[in-house]
């Protein structure tokens, strides 16, 4: 370019500087754009990760609510809609789940009958979640609505309540709080520029964070919502916001199984400008630094070009001009480049040669001129009048005047500073006696300009040092140190670590470490690395060896927090090559490291998921078909390693037989690339040559900007084998269908299309044609037992079977002969000729229902028996303990009575106390009778005679307004029993009947009869009776009183249950115990307002009734002898011993059976009689009796107990037991028992003389 030749040398230097900077500029721009792309990718990954984490929390909330609803739906109180029991439960569950706004329970019509929040009655029948839950019979969700009870916006979930028979009994609902107000940990702190929102299925904002103002309740952008509710569950994209800004959007759908649309969509977005802000700031900073460096380089080039190139060249040009004009140039070297200086010296040598030739002509003048020309400052000679005569070039250059017109120059008008003009004017002024003047002028402008430029550069560097975002510091050693092979490097290293101090540090570096400047500047390096000194020494050594280092280090700030720093360090040398210190640049890369770790974890999760899938996955090049990547399942399925896969073609993985060839695979790949996802079946081959079937799915994807083909292969060998077997099974099904003994039909739509012969026989049809083409309700009554119309229920069951796959229910069919039969129906959906039909099978329930009714009756009977038995054990135990107490009391009363003189007033009080104790004894006898452990005197009795003997007692026991009427059947067979206990039964029933009549006029009828009861008759009794079939005597007590309500009838035989103010609740329960002991039972028939009838059933015995004989009166004698009293109750031992001594016996005592045996072993043949308790610790009465009889076979033993141990005592009587004494006993009863025992023959058959004390 010709015009470039006119440029100055310094201009060309500036152009070279710009050309040198241009590549760096392009690199900065390229790296800036790449940094922005990385920032965009990191922001997208971060938003996707955040939305995944938030979605996981929301899914846990939905799952938790689902579990709560599922648990509620199984509760009996919910299924039976017990509002009073449901409300407290819902409130407790609500209190335990702060994220739930309300819990509701509604009936099938939508009426809320229980809620966790108090409020007026409401209906939810119009809510979508309620309607969907009823329709789909599974968990359903609704839109964003304000709860009618909670008055809070949110999302509602509903679950139908289905009973054991498949009927919907209602719906339970949970409202979810998605605003995070109920959970402080739910609202995460979002960085600036990031917004989060939750959308319902209609795109309405349920919850938002980061929007100002809030957009809750408003619809979102339609196009963005359409993209977020597509087939992909999650994803990212870019969109414009309301202000037109570009935002990066990440979303994830939350779905409820079975619903087409997501119930909730989570969206997190960020301004793209905010995401790219750090990258752009770095680019601007780097461009500014490059511009600054370019300016500095240009300034240095401009200044140095003048100093070492253009200046000397100008001097050379001037010297050449001087030589041409015959003048002599200066001979001394100036400043400039070495080549220029050499050229300058050559010119001077030439001038010197010329000057030597003319030396003899102008020696003195040349000398003067030489001095004048070579002077580095300006010289001006004035004549005596003060006019310029001569000036050297330096002065002409300084004053910028023409030397040819020197004498015309007015020194007062020359350009320059005022000081220069004043000085020259003063010199020009005349003076007497002067021949001339010499003025010396030096140009200091260049020197001052260089100093000014130096100051400006220092200020610019200082500003850059202070305002840089990167940390800078300068560390200098106290003395320069040489670092080469000539020195001891270990000593030099230790010296520099101890003597190198940070002398300068900028603000960015102080902020990185969180320290003030005074804690860093001036301190040696060792103090900063005391915690990692060895590593610091190694790093410093590497820096000195290499001259510069780039590192990334994990360090701690002053507050203890962790930080990552990226650093560049450069060693500073002096002119002699010694180490003067080093210069460091650091930048905080903590955030970048955090994102790198997040990305690494994300990649690990993706890889783990990729390898854990059960399908083989391949990543192909869509053009060549080459395999680029596989997962672990692919290696397992085909037997090749990942490296081997990369060198395989698809032909090696296929059976090879047409059409399973390489060409066919490439054809499928081209179709997938051009048309989208493809699905087909393929015969594959593994490494061993095994042929198997796979289902192949191909889908085009873009990974890292490259088009790829994602291929999944699922092993379907088993499925193909199953399909082959289905053909065989279809024939087998036909055979089983026709030969099945149970009715089987095929239902197409709502009419029967086929049936087996068993169906024709079961429905009693003439042939199949009568059944085919009919509807289920055509073969059924108009209504089913549950009240639903047969047509409506049949349609509902058919729809459920199609929806769920099967449905089991009970049904009543109408046979062709007019009879009805209950059946259990199973509908199963099966494929048939391209559509779904129902296989119908039903089974007769008649026998099963009869068996279930019998089982329920038996269970009720067993339950009643167990209840009575457990209560009997309790009552018997209480009676036993009371009898022990009463025995001690009664014994002491009898002792006191025998100690009083006749006629003493205290005798009446003691007699009254005795009667009270005996009355209490009667109460315990009733309890023992209820428990079945009472004392019975069993005889063969005449029931009519027993009732007749009680006539007077019964008449006086009832009010006079009540008429007692007897209707006794003649010639009744006998029964075995205790007359006193049975009379107690009759008395209790008559007394209760009279109390039921009350003050009104009424009638009580006593009747007897003989009847034979079979098992069905006994099963019909209420309450259920555990009685064998056979002949029984029936005693019936009927009244026309107030009757007994059903709820009281259920508890009337429970002990301690009574409806009387002063009753004890033991009468009927004791009666039931007496009857149980007599192997009898009781039945009750009562209607409130019409009276009650009690029927007593007693088994008949063989033989006539026993005749009663009057008791023989024996003379009273005072028995004597030696008696051992054995009892574990100290109070009974004390009272009993006193009674025996009062009767004249010599008494020994023992606290249990073991002690009694030990006494007899120690004192053989020393006792006439043993009176021993039956229930004792260590050794009870039975075992002690056996041991005592083993020591002395003729020893008389009387057992005593609060129980009546009838069966056990009968067995012991056969072994020689002398007698039994029931507690509590009086003194005269004790005396009679002892007297009878002593008179009775000894167990060995002899009657020894009475023992003496």
MARZA-946828 format. One record per residue (C-alpha): y, x, z. Coordinates in steps of 0.001 Angstrom, whole numbers, plus 500000, padded with zeros to 6 digits. Layout:
BEGIN
YXZ/...
***
This chain:
BEGIN
500000500000500000/503189501770498816/505499500237501411/503458501855504214/504787505213503021/508211504240504245/506951503727507779/507750506282510443/505087508377512061/505426506484515342/505015503169513520/501757504437512072/500645505427515575/501365501886516833/499319500482513930/496369502700514929/496616501446518523/496492497815517324/493492498531515087/491707500180518054/492411497154520301/491204494588517713/487402495099518318/487920494797522054/489834491548521457/487005490160519347/484444491144521987/486492489478524715/486790486273522691/483062486267521925/482054486918525536/484538484250526689/482978481654524408/479478482655525549/480637482453529173/481935478918528535/478603477912527025/476788479349530070/479173477508532388/478526474265530503/474762474758530764/474987475599534468/477173472560535141/474713470345533250/471750471775535209/473647471407538489/474531467781537805/470945467036536788/469683468648539993/472183466723542119/471296463394540516/467582464147541029/468127464887544729/470261461765545187/467695459675543290/464943460994545523/466853459759548581/467388456347546963/463734456103545916/462729456885549489/465048454083550631/463482451634548135/459951452760549132/460823452376552815/462163448864552210/459046448059550141/456808449200552996/458755447079555483/458461444037553200/454762444671552508/454072444901556255/456020441701556933/454185439855554147/450813440487555858/451885439147559274/450464435781560325/453788434623561753/455452435245558370/452679433546556390/452802430539558746/456637430532558731/456995430631562537/460786430943562683/461045431493566458/458641434443566315/459970435859563055/463667436156563979/463256438680566867/460918440771564712/463373440863561796/466230441830564118/464220444700565629/463275445996562198/466905445675561078/468065447708564077/465544450446563260/466693450689559614/470482451255559426/470426451362555608/469110447777555462/471923445189555541/469756442139556148/466130440998556364/465299437422555305/462232435211555213/462379432171552953/459951429404552034/458815428855548412/461808426569547817/464268429327548735/465337427957552137/465840430827554614/464062430039557888/464438433433559598/466957436269559244/467969439438561049/471620438325560947/472781435119562629/474433432571560408/474287429037559008/471257427837556996/471377429154553434/469324428994550258/468495431916547954/466749429868545305/469408430794542730/469076434550543322/467356436574540617/465265438618543041/463842435422544584/462977433893541216/461399437117539889/459323437619543047/457880434083542719/457304434432538988/455768437928538905/454091437782542372/455191441315543157/458191443304544323/461386442311542496/465016443430542594/468306441671541991/471820442401540840/474774443687542815/475793440705544962/477462440031548296/474917438853550873/475433435290552056/474566436219555632/475434439912555871/478706439448553869/478128442954552572/477588444009548965/474345445654548041/471050445545546209/468336443126547321/464546443512547070/462130440594547394/458342440437547883/456228437275547781/454175436334550857/450650435573549612/447952434245551936/444251435069551821/443618432300549284/446229433613546860/448863430949547591/452533431886547849/453800430973551299/457315432327550857/459367435409550087/460639438230552333/463906439906551302/465622443164552266/469237443977551441/469957447672550877/473226449374551751/473945451810548904/477439452700550095/476146455209552642/478035453541555529/474831453140557489/473795456738557097/476196459607557684/473953462009555811/473857459890552686/477392460595551378/477283464244550254/480425466314549958/481116466559546231/483044469493544728/486395468827543072/486187467025539752/482674465586540408/482170461826540699/479070459876541672/478350456175541124/475411453789541465/475007450994538902/472895447858539089/470789446509536224/473922444871534652/476084447988534786/478159446872537777/479266449717540049/477547449309543440/478775452511545047/481108455227543858/482398458469545265/485140460599543817/486941457761541933/490520456914542785/490946454019543001/487423452772543837/485575451013540983/483015449183543189/482264445763541726/483622446630538265/481507446986535108/481036450467533727/481547451600530139/479071449678527952/478183452517525584/477515454964528424/475458452354530294/473422451655527161/472558455348526895/471619455528530593/469272452491530434/467317453640527407/463642454653527441/464400458010529063/464264457900532858/466842460677533213/469042462853531037/472510464280530387/475208463713527795/478974464069527300/481414461175527285/485134460516527548/486613459043530711/489410456502531115/492097459186530608/490396460581527504/489011463667529196/485574465005528280/483024464678531127/479498465996531529/477277463113532672/473837463289534351/471897460132535164/468560458949536531/466965455518536589/465219454044539624/462578451564538581/460355449134540402/456798449064538985/456329446175536597/460029445627535803/461327446433532309/464857447320533368/465777449812536067/466938448213539291/469391451051539891/471012453783537780/472524456890539444/475306458690537573/477045461971538452/479720463360536130/482227466222536107/485254467035534040/484226469572531441/487529471358531853/486782471833535576/483289473114534811/484667475565532241/487724476488534368/486345479709535939/485101480965532558/488453480241530914/490356481910533732/488226485011533348/488914484985529584/492679484648530147/492563487432532722/490631489737530388/493033488968527508/495994489714529776/494442492992530857/493727493899527218/497294493029526232/498637495132529089/496415498036528088/497545497670524455/501213497680525501/500678500742527670/498795502496524873/501579501644522400/504244502917524777/502342506156525369/501783506543521596/505467505910520916/506601508414523571/504007511087522869/504498510704519116/508143511522519565/507493514378521974/504696516182520216/505083515091516599/508264513466515368/510594515554517562/509191518940516505/509043517752512867/512674516829513068/513455520236514458/511488521833511647/513348519782509110/516648520855510651/515489524474510695/514490524258507048/517866522783506185/519581525598508069/517598528256506217/518456526606502916/522101526809503805/521803530386504963/521820529552508636/519377530996511112/517126528480513006/516247529036516652/513368531429517106/511896530089520398/508908527591520365/509652523986521239/507534521121522452/504943519517520188/501415519557518965/499752522898518556/499618522645514768/503257521631514600/504202524497516896/502278526902514674/504146525565511667/507372525914513565/506591529521514441/505883530227510783/509253528816509826/510929530933512485/509139534026511310/510466533397507838/513985532891509242/513682536069511254/512750538039508135/515800536705506318/518062537450509265/516867541050509397/517966541581505758/521480540345506563/521698541955509990/523878544857508869/526427542529507345/526775539946510071/525329541458513245/527874540247515668/528465536949513908/524732536366513591/524275537083517241/526958534579518117/525567532012515697/522028532554516965/523090531873520536/525032528872519409/522181527432517351/519415528062519889/521258526642522862/519330523606524184/522614522014525149/525787521282523236/528479524064522863/532000523288521743/534663525948521188/538309524892521269/541275526876520081/544269527639522142/545780524316521244/542660522466522334/541368521502518879/537641521819518095/536900524949516151/533150525229516298/530205523192517683/526536523856517701/524027521371516282/523009520243519725/526529519097520429/526922517483517022/523650515675517703/524745514653521175/528217513433520062/526893512137516724/529888513607514790/530147515311511423/530539519093511735/532572519366508466/535336517269509926/535234518885513313/538911519762513396/539914516192512711/538001514853515669/539995513378518517/537911514111521566/539297511040523338/537724508768520685/534252510215520415/531325507889521361/529696508429524707/530094507613528354/533586507411529946/532772510432532063/532002512493528929/535222511356527201/537313512144530272/535777515599530627/536363516455526931/539892515091527036/540686517226530045/539325520298528235/541348519462525125/544549519396527081/546690522510526567/547336525203529026/549648528203529035/548121531608528315/544864530226527022/543309531545523777/540621528809523699/537994526951525653/534190526677525654/532647523287526599/528951522978527433/527358519490527037/523729518623527942/521998515337526773/520076513878529763/519441510434528168/515897511254527057/514961512570530492/516394509532532192/514561507226529703/511245508921530416/511818508542534160/512711504876533663/509583504261531547/507479505989534179/508912503746536906/508293500633534792/504663501623534210/504161502262537909/505639498848538764/503410497165536151/500308498877537513/501308497956541060/501678494279540065/498309494335538316/496726496018541364/498162493430543761/497607490232541708/494194490906540177/491394488445541067/489023491410541268/489047493659544292/490424497181543801/490467500113546156/491092503869545984/489265506217548302/490410509880548487/488839512840550220/490936514874552628/490247517971550508/488832518177546962/485137519049546897/483211520700544114/480023518894543055/477824521092540906/474847523402541160/476929526070542931/477345524097546170/475094522750548935/475081519104547913/473771517804551226/476614519432553137/479140518373550502/477796514801550618/478048514567554413/481519516065554289/482757513566551720/481262510574553561/483019511676556744/486323512731555082/486705510188552281/489066507411553335/490314504273551643/493964504860550858/494795501805548741/493264498324548671/494474495114547072/494629491618548503/491606490326546549/489381492969548180/490650492055551669/489935488355551014/486391489186549851/485522490756553208/487815488634555375/489373491699557051/493020492730557603/494301495811555800/494714497862558998/490956497641559689/490119499234556319/492839501616555186/492491505113556644/488923504671557912/486194507026556595/483380505599554504/480782506208557226/482251503472559458/481654500848556760/477936501615556354/476590502106559875/474121499211559378/472766500591556069/473755504259556230/470697505685554437/471115503341551484/474852504059551368/474196507801551262/471753507356548391/474194505140546457/477042507644546999/474827510489545804/473997508576542603/477709507874542047/478556511583542325/475667512573540043/476490510023537341/480293509942537608/480323506150537571/478065503338538851/477574499613538363/475885497756541233/475178494286542633/474913494271546423/474129491699549136/476664492136551957/478072490325554974/481663489166555412/483565489474558663/482553485907559661/478858486770559196/478388484792555974/476343486270553152/478053487346549932/477045489025546669/479443491558545066/479350493125541617/480998496551541616/482061499299539205/482840502693540767/484406505764539036/484685509278540480/488195510829540430/488448514540539609/491350516962539886/492423519450537193/489782521936538307/486916519423538054/486587518936541794/485881515525543286/489104514083544573/487716510634545500/486667507507543669/488066504241542392/486239500922542964/486433497477541354/484494494584542949/484188490914542132/482580488112544169/479454486826542388/478071484750545297/478407481486543396/476786482974540310/473864484245542399/473497480822543990/473347479169540589/470898481803539346/468649481056542333/468968477321541679/468068477832538033/465155480052539009/463801477415541373/464324474753538698/462415476831536170/459616477326538702/459440473566539327/459337472847535602/456657475466535103/454627474109538019/454892470591536627/454063471878533148/450915473584534445/449868470773536806/449706468041534164/446207466823533359/446884466836529612/446784469967527478/450319470747526220/451207472925523223/454591474026521908/454453474585518137/456733475960515487/457097472838513283/457345474895510078/454431477300510418/452375475379512970/452095478497515128/451412477974518837/454283479322520943/453358478221524451/450556476355526284/449962475077529812/447074475852532139/445198472652531245/445108473763527599/443503477053528644/440931475161530733/440165472587528025/439807474981525066/438719478158526876/441376480452525341/444051482423527174/447730481894526481/447898485180524558/444884484213522437/446444480849521608/449441482601519991/447113484233517478/445071481076516693/445577478490514023/444693474854514605/441634475168512359/439906477250515045/440490474429517553/439139471654515290/435647470600514335/436358471629510727/434601468635509190/436931466489507050/439378465095507824/439746467356510886/441185470378509031/444213472667509116/445843470858506197/445523467501507965/447099468921511131/450072470300509179/450440466892507520/450645465236510940/453204467863512034/455388467137509004/455215463412509715/456170463958513375/459114466163512371/460384463702509754/459485460307511242/459332460884515002/456493460679517553/452938460412516214/449741459391518045/446205459881516662/442670460847517648/441095464208516735/437748465936516984/438449469253518710/436363472355519357/436592474748522308/435825478451522451/432098477859523034/431824475588519989/431609472359522001/432942469404520008/434929466792521907/437426464020521243/441129464295522103/444041461922521777/446956463860520273/450620462991520735/453265464842518699/456973464635519434/459846466716517982/462077468381520600/464938470869520640/464615473765523096/467347476371523426/468825475258520131/465548475653518227/463533472803516687/460068472659518247/457090470309518231/455703469208521618/452005468352521310/449857466864524107/446065466589523862/444138464328526233/440364464582526490/439014461121525548/435377462105525025/434352459861527890/436433457009526528/434842457341523086/431427457383524706/432435454268526634/433562452519523456/430172453221521899/428494451812524968/430669448696524843/428947447605521649/425617447751523408/427065446048526461/428402443176524389/424861442335523334/423718442755526902/426566440486528049/425395437769525688/421879438046527047/423074437982530673/425512435169529900/422800432918528531/420193433761531176/422441433832534242/421369431331536918/425037430716537794/427290428600535564/429241430836533123/431871429678530638/434368431235528224/437877429824528423/440136430205525359/443640429152526293/443074425966528273/439779424747526778/436168425862527114/434812427590524011/431316428468525245/429002427947528220/425503428946529275/422556426600529951/423089426918533733/426512425257533285/424960422272531487/422421421846534283/424974422328537081/427447419780535674/424515417482534792/425644417154531192/423385416057528380/424154419083526198/426720421862525608/428795419751523225/429849417535526139/431494420568527788/432865422589524863/436422421734523909/437216420161527281/439887421404529692/439108422461533276/440982419446534639/438877417154532476/435888418142534630/437781417798537938/439240415031540140/442930414292539702/443902416256542847/442343419257544542/441775419432548348/445061421322548839/446969418369547357/447897419984544033/447183418216540773/444120419695539085/445955420208535779/448863422006537438/446650424237539596/444288425062536705/447200426161534517/448564428292537382/445197429988538036/444709430668534307/448164432267534069/447490434432537137/444140435582535787/445773436651532509/448564438405534392/446478440152537082/443225440621535161/441182438390537470/441644435511539885/439270434129542541/439821430692544088/438039427584545308/437797424426543222/436223420974543222/434434419941540023/433555416436538925/430025416254537538/429099413985534667/427016411815537065/430174411098539109/429501413398542083/431919416059543256/430891419591544190/432935422451545741/432666425767543911/434066429283544087/435566430228540718/436103433750539369/438286434075536266/438166437466534546/440275438404531525/438213440022528725/439141441059525166/437640438911522446/438307439223518698/441782440682519109/442916438420521930/442292437868525632/440086435082526896/438789434274530374/435212434625531511/434653431847534048/431888431956536647/431507429599539565/429070429181542412/428184426145544522/429867426373547966/428074423443549587/425511425505551500/428006428253552303/430467425793553831/427753424239555919/426754427719557117/430403428624557853/430895425452559890/427745426244561864/428930429804562382/432367428695563589/430776426284566013/428481429017567309/431395431459567631/433382428895569621/430390428310571846/429841432033572397/433560432558573064/433582429769575641/430460431170577271/431917434673577423/435158433357578881/433344431396581558/431085434337582323/433986436776582750/435894434328584938/432688433661586892/432313437359587633/435914437424588879/435471434285591019/432159435524592436/433671438860593412/436613437168595143/434247434759596978/432046437633598143/434989439543599596/436333436369601273/432921435625602778/432877439087604362/436305438441605887/435309434947607018/432064436292608536/434058438664610741/436546435933611715/433836433348612436/431827435796614492/434815436647616670/435617432918617070/432078432204618240/432289435103620709/435545433747622040/434010430245622380/431077431557624383/433420433458626665/435445430379627687/434701428206630645/433928424568630016/437046422397629820/439391425225628955/442316424001626725/441825426958624395/438421425613623379/440062422962621216/442171425499619419/439143427694618768/437180424710617474/440051423877615115/440084427478613915/436326427341613371/436683424196611251/439379425927609183/437101428910608572/434257426604607555/436619424794605181/437588428129603657/433868428865603406/433447425658601406/436153426916599009/434299430186598462/431085428235597943/432833426357595131/433871429666593595/430290430932593911/429068427718592373/431434428255589411/430164431807589036/426565430609589140/425795432641592255/425911429837594831/423220429065597390/420856426333596107/418064424423597825/416064423412594758/413910420273594928/412639417607592536/415257414836592828/415680411203591777/419125410947590115/419470407187590858/418575407781594525/421122410630594716/423904408362593356/422889405414595583/422969407564598710/426596408488597883/427763404873597382/429493404513600738/431044407997600544/432311407321597040/433737403932597951/435818405313600795/436990408231598604/438828406017596086/441732403532596423/440922399876597081/442497398824593745/439814400790591925/436463399060591405/433375401316591456/430547399912589315/427021401369588972/424828400878585893/421697402838586713/418734402869584338/415442402175586139/412407404480586426/414195407732585659/412110410912585572/412825413592588183/415034416651587869/415069419978589673/418191420774591634/420155421112594797/421055417649596070/424186418831597894/425548420628594843/424860417686592523/426472415276594993/429521417580594913/429581417168591123/429491413355591371/432145413332594085/434493415557592040/434166413374588929/434716410077590802/437687411503592730/439279412787589492/438724409393587821/440427407621590700/443387409974590534/443642409353586754/443947405581587452/446532406239590141/448176403257591873/447200400845589101/444168398534589144/441233400099587372/437512400505587032/435118403453587377/431629403032585919/428715405213587029/425718405020584661/422487406935584152/420115407152581190/417317409199579638/417728410571576108/416364413217573764/418923415605572222/418347417590569032/420356420625567891/422875418581565812/423476416283568804/424152419262571056/426442420872568448/428567417703568402/429287417916572136/432754418978573236/433117421524574603/430219423292572805/427069423545574977/424514426343574991/421639423946575650/418168423870574140/416930420764572363/414823418471574551/414832415523576982/417743415147579382/419029412841582123/422583411719581478/424993410824584275/428151409218582874/431408408685584816/433903406552582815/437385405366583814/440175403375582198/442943405609583502/445686407534581739/443372409749579681/443640413504579025/445854415001576275/444095417306573751/445986420408574878/444816419828578463/441229419157577350/441095422694575898/441795424206579350/440403421625581754/437378423721582727/439356426942583213/439408428111586846/442718427715588686/444072425429585938/445274422134587345/447734419339586544/447936418225590188/450728419306592505/448356420190595360/445275421040593294/443558424433593299/442026424150589829/438477424849591046/436860421379591014/435796421101587379/435251424847586974/432964424864590049/431200421781588664/430589423614585405/429180426563587367/426827424220589278/425647422616586035/425166426047584453/422959427043587402/420953423807586876/420615424630583130/422713421557582364/425970420801580622/428985418531580508/430759416687577673/434159415043577641/435527412148575608/439108411099576310/441969409359574564/445445409414576150/446258405908577475/442672404642577158/440740406604579774/438148409348579981/434358409641580027/432516412637581516/428826412954580590/426563415194582681/423315416394581032/420472417645583312/417016418718582055/413992416618583057/411191418264585098/407491417511585381/406167415484588337/407669412894590717/410628413391593032/409996415002596438/410026412705599492/412523413617602181/411149414358605690/413368414303608774/414035417724610257/411939418784613271/414009419441616383/412893422625618010/413746423593621582/416425426202621918/415196429551623078/417074432750623553/415403435350621366/415339438951622513/414415442302620980/415760445395619281/417841444801616143/419338447248613622/422553445778612093/423369447374608685/426697446650606887/429376448693605130/432223446556606568/433331447929610001/434692444538611139/431341442835610408/429497445601612258/431757445101615253/431606441279615306/427911441106614420/426909443582617095/428830441593619680/427126438338618600/423673439911618775/424355441372622188/425586437939623348/422230436533622189/420441439146624269/419457441702621679/419620445459621989/421736446413618941/421871449565616805/424249449830613798/424218451636610476/427043451810607876/424812451712604758/421182451641603650/420805455429603654/421927455611607282/419467452803608197/416572454689606609/417589457870608412/417717455960611751/414196454567611279/412898458006610291/414419459419613468/413217456519615695/409919455146614320/408465451912615793/411692451323617756/412870448100616033/411785444473616028/414159443308613320/416662444580610735/419685442445609736/421057444155606613/423838443479604065/422715443255600444/425660444997598711/426428448490600081/427318451959598750/424894454908598581/421787452711599114/422081448923598694/420007446275600526/417246446021597918/416598449772597780/416915450147601559/414426447264602029/411892449082599841/412414452348601757/412188450648605195/409002448797604201/407597452114603094/408221453592606550/407060450515608580/405183447855606542/405265445302609425/409029445549610052/410837442203609805/413965442360607570/416646439679607092/419123440228604249/422684438862604349/425305438539601591/428419436718600489/426469435948597261/423368433868596855/420920436312595320/418265433706594590/416240435436591855/416307438815593549/415385437340596947/412461435414595513/411096438687594221/411710440409597589/410131437484599462/406890438214597665/407168441784598998/407534440677602666/411220439769603095/411512437746606326/414649435728605540/418153435468604086/421409434625605893/424449433518603807/427849434765604926/429801433513606769/427414432308609480/428015430825612927/426422431969616166/423927429119616214/422950429767612598/422440433426613406/420346432553616461/418198430123614486/417599432659611721/416618435382614209/414373433041616151/412622431934612975/412179435512611852/410657436634615151/408243433689615175/407203434239611590/404092436327610919/404780440001610298/404621441140606681/401200442718607321/399787439351608528/399827440004612317/402035438488615020/402858441258617464/404341440468620885/408136440464621065/409623443873621562/411419444529624795/414806446121625114/
***
